[in-house]
């Protein structure tokens, strides 16, 4: 089953109010409105794309060790996956799919790194729960996401819904700003050029990991 097929099946159960989330019907129009407004804003089209130069960065891994993009690129092409956090089931399914594709990425000489605004303990939980063999870096305040054009602020009505549902982003992220990254996937060449970019303001839609393989093989 493809990643998107798994996501679609989960979404159907979630909208139907099935366990384990038992989501009430009233929340779905609110969430759909927020997604539609983010799409209409055109922000995804302004994010960095193939042909642009990737910003350099240094972020900490779950053990507090600084990891630089320069050091990663010295080893080969770099795959970056920006995701929302351990609390997002769509993101967890994407991480699992990336883990399944990791041997193919490594065979192509690439490094894979996930980036999230969450705190180190939540990154460790992501690694543990999803059986990941690649690092998750903490992007405090979504600062690196902002340099890629991915950071956005949640609207007040969505903050109200998240708070009501006890989805406490300030606690997950150690940051009171109520910002998130749009989910995005990048392949960056060793010279810093972006070879592949996929940004989607609809968090329920994710590209297949295998879509990057032809780019990596060419690089």
C-alpha positions as CSV (number, residue, x, y, z in Angstrom):
1,X,0.0,0.0,0.0
2,X,1.3,3.4,-0.9
3,X,1.9,6.1,1.8
4,X,-1.0,8.2,0.4
5,X,-3.3,5.2,0.4
6,X,-2.5,4.7,4.1
7,X,-3.1,8.3,4.9
8,X,-6.4,8.3,3.0
9,X,-7.6,5.2,4.9
10,X,-6.7,6.8,8.2
11,X,-8.4,10.1,7.3
12,X,-11.6,8.2,6.3
13,X,-11.7,6.5,9.8
14,X,-10.8,9.8,11.5
15,X,-13.6,11.7,9.8
16,X,-16.0,8.8,10.6
17,X,-15.2,9.3,14.3
18,X,-13.7,5.8,14.7
19,X,-11.3,4.8,17.6
20,X,-8.8,5.6,18.8
21,X,-9.4,9.3,18.2
22,X,-13.2,9.3,18.3
23,X,-13.2,12.7,16.7
24,X,-16.6,14.5,16.9
25,X,-18.2,15.6,13.7
26,X,-18.1,19.3,14.7
27,X,-14.3,19.6,14.4
28,X,-13.9,18.6,10.8
29,X,-15.3,21.7,9.2
30,X,-13.0,23.8,11.4
31,X,-9.9,21.8,10.4
32,X,-11.0,21.9,6.7
33,X,-11.4,25.6,6.8
34,X,-7.9,26.2,8.2
35,X,-6.4,24.0,5.5
36,X,-8.4,25.7,2.7
37,X,-7.3,29.1,4.0
38,X,-3.6,28.0,4.0
39,X,-3.9,26.7,0.5
40,X,-5.6,29.9,-0.7
41,X,-2.9,32.0,0.9
42,X,-0.4,30.8,-1.8
43,X,2.3,30.4,0.8
44,X,3.3,27.0,-0.5
45,X,4.1,28.5,-3.9
46,X,6.4,31.0,-2.3
47,X,8.4,28.4,-0.4
48,X,11.9,27.3,-1.7
49,X,11.7,25.1,-4.7
50,X,14.0,23.1,-7.0
51,X,16.7,25.3,-8.4
52,X,16.9,27.5,-5.3
53,X,19.8,27.5,-2.9
54,X,19.1,25.8,0.5
55,X,19.9,27.9,3.6
56,X,22.5,26.5,5.9
57,X,21.6,25.6,9.4
58,X,22.7,24.0,12.7
59,X,20.1,22.3,14.9
60,X,20.3,20.0,17.9
61,X,19.5,16.3,17.8
62,X,17.5,14.7,20.7
63,X,20.7,14.3,22.7
64,X,21.5,18.0,22.5
65,X,24.3,17.6,20.0
66,X,24.5,20.3,17.3
67,X,24.2,19.0,13.7
68,X,25.0,21.2,10.8
69,X,23.8,21.0,7.3
70,X,27.4,21.6,6.1
71,X,28.5,18.5,7.9
72,X,25.7,16.4,6.5
73,X,26.3,17.6,3.0
74,X,29.9,16.8,3.2
75,X,28.8,13.1,3.3
76,X,26.5,13.3,0.3
77,X,23.1,14.5,-0.9
78,X,20.7,15.4,1.9
79,X,17.1,14.6,2.3
80,X,15.1,16.9,4.6
81,X,11.6,16.1,5.8
82,X,9.9,18.9,7.7
83,X,7.0,17.6,9.8
84,X,4.6,18.9,12.4
85,X,5.3,16.7,15.4
86,X,4.8,13.5,17.3
87,X,1.2,14.4,18.0
88,X,0.3,14.3,14.3
89,X,-0.7,10.8,13.0
90,X,-0.2,11.7,9.4
91,X,3.4,12.7,10.2
92,X,4.1,9.5,12.0
93,X,2.9,7.5,9.0
94,X,5.1,9.5,6.8
95,X,8.1,8.9,9.1
96,X,7.4,5.2,9.0
97,X,7.3,5.3,5.2
98,X,10.6,7.2,5.1
99,X,12.2,4.6,7.4
100,X,11.0,1.8,5.0
101,X,12.7,3.7,2.1
102,X,15.9,4.4,4.1
103,X,18.0,1.5,2.7
104,X,17.3,2.8,-0.9
105,X,18.3,6.3,0.1
106,X,21.5,5.1,1.7
107,X,22.3,3.0,-1.3
108,X,22.1,6.2,-3.3
109,X,24.6,7.8,-0.9
110,X,22.1,10.2,0.7
111,X,21.6,11.3,4.3
112,X,18.0,11.5,5.7
113,X,17.1,14.0,8.4
114,X,13.7,15.0,9.8
115,X,13.1,18.4,11.2
116,X,10.3,19.3,13.6
117,X,9.6,22.2,16.1
118,X,9.1,19.8,18.9
119,X,11.3,19.5,22.0
120,X,14.0,16.9,22.3
121,X,12.0,14.5,24.5
122,X,9.2,14.5,21.9
123,X,11.8,13.8,19.2
124,X,13.0,10.9,21.2
125,X,9.4,9.7,21.4
126,X,9.0,10.0,17.6
127,X,12.2,7.9,17.1
128,X,11.1,5.3,19.6
129,X,7.5,5.0,18.5
130,X,8.2,4.8,14.8
131,X,11.4,2.7,15.1
132,X,13.5,5.3,13.2
133,X,17.1,4.9,12.3
134,X,17.5,8.5,11.1
135,X,17.8,11.6,13.2
136,X,15.2,14.1,14.2
137,X,16.4,17.7,14.7
138,X,14.6,20.3,16.9
139,X,13.8,23.5,15.0
140,X,12.9,25.8,17.9
141,X,10.4,28.5,16.9
142,X,10.4,27.0,13.4
143,X,13.3,29.3,12.5
144,X,14.8,27.0,9.9
145,X,11.3,26.2,8.5
146,X,10.9,30.0,8.1
147,X,14.1,30.2,6.0
148,X,12.6,27.7,3.7
149,X,9.3,29.6,3.6
150,X,7.4,26.9,5.5
151,X,6.5,28.5,8.8
152,X,2.9,29.7,9.3
153,X,0.8,30.8,12.3
154,X,-2.3,28.9,13.2
155,X,-5.5,31.0,13.1
156,X,-7.2,31.8,16.4
157,X,-10.1,29.5,15.7
158,X,-7.8,26.6,15.1
159,X,-5.8,27.4,18.3
160,X,-9.1,27.3,20.2
161,X,-9.9,23.9,18.7
162,X,-6.5,22.5,19.5
163,X,-6.7,23.8,23.0
164,X,-10.2,22.2,23.5
165,X,-8.8,18.9,22.2
166,X,-5.8,19.2,24.5
167,X,-3.4,19.3,21.6
168,X,-1.1,21.7,23.4
169,X,1.5,22.9,20.8
170,X,3.3,25.2,23.3
171,X,3.9,22.2,25.5
172,X,5.0,19.9,22.6
173,X,7.3,22.6,21.2
174,X,8.5,24.6,24.2
175,X,7.3,27.7,22.3
176,X,4.2,29.9,22.8
177,X,4.1,31.1,19.2
178,X,1.5,28.5,17.9
179,X,3.4,28.1,14.6
180,X,3.9,25.0,12.5
181,X,5.8,24.1,9.3
182,X,3.9,23.1,6.2
183,X,4.9,19.5,5.6
184,X,7.7,19.5,3.1
185,X,10.4,17.2,1.5
186,X,13.6,18.4,0.0
187,X,16.6,16.8,-1.7
188,X,19.7,19.0,-1.5
189,X,22.9,18.5,-3.6
190,X,26.3,18.7,-1.9
191,X,26.8,22.2,-3.3
192,X,23.6,23.4,-1.6
193,X,21.3,23.4,-4.7
194,X,17.8,22.1,-4.1
195,X,17.2,19.3,-6.6
196,X,13.7,18.3,-5.4
197,X,11.0,20.1,-3.4
198,X,7.5,19.0,-2.4
199,X,5.5,21.4,-0.2
200,X,1.9,20.8,0.6
201,X,-0.3,23.0,2.8
202,X,-2.7,20.1,3.1
203,X,-1.1,18.0,5.9
204,X,-3.1,14.9,4.9
205,X,-1.3,14.8,1.5
206,X,2.3,13.6,1.4
207,X,4.5,12.5,-1.5
208,X,5.8,9.0,-1.9
209,X,9.3,8.5,-0.6
210,X,10.2,6.7,-3.8
211,X,9.5,9.9,-5.8
212,X,13.0,11.1,-4.7
213,X,15.0,8.1,-5.8
214,X,15.5,9.2,-9.5
215,X,16.7,12.6,-8.3
216,X,19.2,11.0,-5.8
217,X,20.4,8.5,-8.5
218,X,21.0,11.4,-10.9
219,X,22.8,13.4,-8.2
